[in-house]
């Protein structure tokens, strides 16, 4: 009888295993079709010279990667993307944290602010780009500026500060970085706010009883408890900012392509302008490896902070 029970239990166990596999197989199949297979096929194309149309592909080995290492335009675009990322990491996330910290306290109309602060991220990047292009427009009509920023500067007596913001290589990239940060700070705000609300309020009370002021509470209670959330926000900010594309294209088009180029625009240029799909795949593979490397580094750093 005991042996029969063991056989029944084994059959039930095997049936549960098969059932569990049936649940995960669809996800594995989708992941394999849309992620694993495209990655390996992209890597295969990166080892070939191909114009994207002909069936024939000329095998060149690692020549595309070697050429990429010497491509000054590519590394310039990487620097532009990193510049946008650094502004997003500092000003965008700092602004998002301050607003989240304020809304986590007893602030009047804080629910209204939560909604308003999350509006920019849900707007279309094309719409945001076009609106900010109009704001930063430097053209004149009837002797007066049309763009909102220059028009405002001229009306308040600072007409000497009016500028071709998006046509000047010295200011175009900074303008893009600021607009990108304005549009994206809402994501950090929501994540920071969610993290702040998980902190036990008794910790704050205990800190006040011990005589800690607001700065002491922030330094010794809030920030240590927020390290996991900060790490996630930092990594997502890096990944999102380094891959900025739609906003740049909607604001700039092909104007100042060199001064405001980013890796994604360089990849697009390799495919559409020079018809070098193999080289574009090599750029994509390299870009992906760089993003993974940066993410792993920041993950390691955040884990070190957790241990401290």
C-alpha positions in Angstrom: 0.0 0.0 0.0 2.9 2.3 0.8 4.5 1.6 -2.5 1.2 2.4 -4.3 1.1 5.8 -2.5 4.6 6.6 -3.6 3.7 5.8 -7.2 0.7 8.0 -7.0 2.7 10.9 -5.5 5.4 10.5 -8.2 2.8 10.6 -10.9 1.3 13.8 -9.4 4.7 15.3 -9.0 5.6 14.6 -12.7 2.2 16.0 -13.8 2.8 19.2 -11.8 6.2 19.6 -13.4 4.7 19.1 -16.9 2.0 21.6 -16.0 4.5 24.2 -14.8 6.5 23.8 -18.1 3.4 24.4 -20.1 3.0 27.7 -18.3 6.6 28.9 -19.1 6.9 27.5 -22.6 5.0 30.3 -24.3 7.2 32.9 -22.6 10.3 31.0 -23.5 9.2 30.7 -27.1 8.3 34.4 -27.4 11.6 35.4 -25.8 13.5 33.1 -28.1 11.8 34.4 -31.3 12.0 38.1 -30.5 15.2 38.3 -28.5 17.6 35.4 -28.7 17.2 34.6 -32.4 17.4 38.3 -33.5 20.6 38.7 -31.4 22.4 35.8 -32.9 21.2 36.8 -36.4 22.4 40.3 -35.9 25.8 39.1 -34.8 25.9 36.9 -37.9 25.1 39.9 -40.1 27.8 42.0 -38.3 30.4 39.5 -39.7 29.3 40.3 -43.2 29.2 43.2 -45.6 25.6 43.5 -46.9 23.6 46.3 -48.5 20.3 45.1 -47.1 18.8 44.2 -50.5 20.9 41.6 -52.3 20.7 38.0 -51.1 24.5 37.7 -51.3 26.5 38.6 -48.2 30.2 39.0 -48.2 31.9 37.5 -45.1 34.4 39.9 -43.7 34.9 38.5 -40.2 35.7 41.1 -37.5 36.5 43.8 -40.0 33.4 45.8 -39.2 34.2 45.7 -35.5 37.8 46.8 -36.2 36.6 49.6 -38.4 34.2 50.7 -35.7 36.9 50.9 -33.1 38.6 53.5 -35.3 35.4 55.4 -36.3 35.7 58.9 -34.7 32.1 59.7 -35.6 30.8 56.7 -33.7 32.8 57.6 -30.5 31.7 61.2 -30.9 28.1 60.0 -30.9 28.8 57.9 -27.8 30.1 61.0 -26.0 27.0 62.9 -27.0 24.8 60.2 -25.6 26.8 60.1 -22.4 26.5 63.9 -22.1 22.8 63.6 -22.3 22.9 60.7 -19.8 25.0 62.7 -17.2 22.6 65.6 -17.3 19.7 63.2 -16.8 21.5 61.4 -14.0 22.2 64.6 -12.1 19.6 67.2 -12.7 16.7 65.0 -13.8 17.0 62.5 -11.0 17.8 65.1 -8.4 14.8 67.1 -9.4 12.6 63.9 -9.3 13.9 63.0 -5.9 13.2 66.4 -4.4 9.7 66.5 -5.8 9.0 62.9 -4.6 10.4 63.8 -1.1 8.1 66.8 -1.0 5.0 64.9 -2.1 5.7 62.2 0.4 5.3 64.8 3.2 2.2 66.6 4.3 2.0 68.9 1.3 -1.2 70.6 0.2 -2.6 69.3 -3.2 0.1 66.6 -3.2 -2.2 64.3 -5.2 -2.7 66.9 -7.8 1.1 67.3 -8.1 1.6 63.6 -8.5 -0.7 63.6 -11.6 0.9 66.8 -13.1 4.5 65.6 -12.6 3.7 62.3 -14.5 2.2 64.0 -17.5 5.5 64.7 -19.4 6.5 61.0 -19.5 3.3 59.8 -21.1 3.3 62.4 -23.8 4.5 61.4 -27.3 8.2 62.2 -27.9 7.3 63.5 -31.3 4.8 65.9 -29.8 7.2 67.0 -27.1 10.0 67.5 -29.6 7.8 69.7 -31.9 6.5 71.8 -29.0 10.1 72.4 -27.7 11.2 73.2 -31.2 8.7 76.0 -31.3 9.7 77.2 -27.8 13.4 77.3 -28.9 12.7 78.6 -32.4 14.9 81.6 -33.3 13.0 83.0 -36.3 11.4 86.4 -36.5 8.2 87.8 -38.0 7.5 91.5 -38.3 10.7 92.2 -36.4 9.6 90.1 -33.4 10.8 86.7 -32.3 8.3 83.8 -32.9 9.8 81.3 -30.6 8.4 81.5 -27.0 11.8 81.6 -25.3 13.4 84.3 -27.4 10.1 86.2 -27.4 10.0 86.2 -23.6 13.6 87.2 -23.3 13.1 90.2 -25.7 10.0 91.3 -23.8 11.6 91.3 -20.4 14.6 93.3 -21.5 17.1 90.4 -22.2 16.9 90.5 -26.0 20.7 90.2 -26.1 20.3 86.7 -24.7 18.1 85.6 -27.6 19.9 82.8 -29.5 19.6 80.2 -32.3 19.4 77.5 -29.6 18.9 74.5 -31.9 21.1 75.8 -34.8 24.2 76.4 -32.7 26.4 73.3 -32.2 27.4 74.7 -28.8 23.9 74.8 -27.4 21.9 72.3 -29.5 23.0 69.2 -27.5 22.5 70.9 -24.1 19.0 71.9 -25.2 18.2 68.3 -26.2 19.5 67.0 -22.9 17.4 69.5 -20.9 14.2 68.6 -22.9 15.0 64.9 -22.5 15.4 65.4 -18.7 12.2 67.4 -18.5 10.3 64.6 -20.3 11.8 61.8 -18.3 11.8 63.0 -14.7 8.3 61.8 -14.1 9.4 58.1 -14.2 12.0 58.8 -11.5 9.5 60.8 -9.6 7.0 57.9 -9.5 9.7 55.3 -8.5 11.2 57.5 -5.9 7.8 58.3 -4.4 6.9 54.6 -4.3 10.2 53.8 -2.6 9.7 56.6 0.0 6.2 55.3 0.9 7.6 51.9 1.7 9.9 53.3 4.5 8.5 52.6 7.9 7.4 55.9 9.5 8.5 54.6 12.9 12.1 54.9 11.7 11.5 58.7 11.2 10.0 58.9 14.7 12.9 57.1 16.3 15.3 59.4 14.5 13.5 62.5 15.8 13.5 61.1 19.3 17.3 60.7 19.0 17.5 64.4 18.1 18.1 64.1 14.4 17.2 67.1 12.2 15.8 66.9 8.7 19.3 66.5 7.2 20.2 63.8 9.6 17.0 61.9 8.9 17.6 62.2 5.1 21.3 61.1 5.5 20.9 58.3 8.0 17.4 56.9 7.3 16.0 58.0 3.9 19.0 57.6 1.6 20.2 54.2 3.0 16.7 52.8 2.7 16.3 54.2 -0.8 19.6 52.7 -2.2 17.8 49.8 -4.1 15.3 52.2 -5.7 18.1 54.7 -6.5 20.1 51.9 -8.2 17.1 50.9 -10.4 16.4 54.5 -11.3 20.0 55.1 -12.2 20.3 52.0 -14.4 17.0 52.8 -16.2 18.0 56.4 -16.7 21.3 55.3 -18.3 19.6 52.8 -20.6 16.9 55.2 -21.6 19.2 58.3 -22.1 21.9 56.4 -24.0 19.2 55.2 -26.4 17.6 58.6 -27.0 16.5 58.9 -30.6 12.9 59.9 -31.3 13.1 63.2 -29.4 16.3 64.1 -31.2 14.9 63.4 -34.6 11.7 65.3 -33.9 13.7 68.3 -32.7 16.6 68.3 -35.1 15.8 66.1 -38.1 19.1 66.0 -40.2 20.2 69.5 -39.0 23.5 69.5 -37.1 23.7 65.7 -37.6 27.3 65.6 -36.4 26.9 67.9 -33.3 23.8 66.1 -32.0 24.4 62.5 -33.3 23.9 59.6 -30.9 24.6 55.9 -31.4 21.1 55.1 -32.6 21.2 57.9 -35.3 24.6 56.6 -36.3 23.2 53.1 -36.7 20.3 54.5 -38.7 22.7 56.4 -40.9 24.7 53.3 -41.6 21.6 51.5 -42.8 19.8 54.3 -44.7 22.6 56.5 -46.0 25.6 54.2 -46.7 23.6 51.0 -47.0 26.0 49.1 -44.8 23.7 46.8 -42.8 26.6 44.6 -41.6 28.4 47.6 -40.2 25.1 48.9 -38.6 24.7 45.4 -36.9 28.3 45.7 -35.6 27.4 49.1 -34.2 24.3 47.7 -32.6 26.1 44.7 -31.0 28.9 47.0 -29.7 26.4 49.5 -28.3 24.5 46.7 -26.6 27.6 45.3 -25.0 28.6 48.8 -23.7 25.1 49.3 -22.1 25.3 45.9 -20.4 28.8 46.7 -19.2 27.7 50.0 -17.7 24.6 48.5 -16.1 26.7 45.8 -14.5 29.2 48.3 -13.1 26.4 50.4 -11.6 24.8 47.3 -10.2 28.1 46.3 -8.5 28.5 49.8 -7.1 24.9 49.8 -5.7 25.5 46.4 -4.1 28.6 47.7 -2.4 26.5 50.6 -1.0 24.0 48.2 0.3 26.7 46.4 2.3 28.0 49.5 3.9 
